[in-house]
Every structure is written in structure tokens, then in C-alpha cells.
Amino acid sequence: MNRRGLTSLLLFALLIAVVIGSFVIGGTKGGDEEAFAGTDATVSEQIEADGYTPWFSPLVELKSAEVESGLFALQAALGGAAFGYCVGILHGRRRRTGDVPEQAGAADAGPAPAQAKRA
């Protein structure tokens, strides 16, 4: 096994160990409450326990949690698309300027498409 394969195998084993370890060590707080509660819920509980009164109220009150999670998923999708677009633009710019290192075995594949058009 080459070095890259061994590294991948070790990282995968570490990932599995972290996932299993988090469930074994984490457990539950007690009752039906989960130990891995979200930070929003945890912070909200702590703030309400201190008697904090908010300065502002929400502009729009959503009717259900499904609408809220749908809007959150839409926000995540738009952010992922924007990030992917930026990474693609940067990769294309780098490829056009010739800063991308040659991959192993690419020399055997023949001329690059840009070189084939010139010839």
C-alpha cells in the first residue's frame, strides 16, 4: 500500500473512532434530553434563566418549525452554491495561468485541449 492509501486509511479509522467515541463518552444528560443539544437551545435556556429581556422582537414570526428549517436549508444551499462558484472561478483562473502542477500520468494522455486548438 502506498503512502497516500495508508494516510487515507488512517484518517478514516480516526474518523470512525471520533464518531464512536462521541456516542460512548457523551451519553445522555438524563431523561429524554439529549446531551448533544444545539447551541441555540442551550444558550436560550441560559439567557432565559438569567431574566434577560430582549431589545428587539423578530420582524416575522414563522408559523411552524418546518418553515424555519426550510428557510435555513435554503440559506445553506445558497451559501454552498456561492462557495462552490468562487472555488470554481479561482480554480479556472489558476488553470488558465498555468499555476496548476502536472498530475502524475498526465504527460501520457497527449496534448492538453488548449494546446490541441493551437496546433
Order of alpha helices (4+ residues) and beta strands (2+ residues): alpha-beta-beta-alpha-alpha-alpha
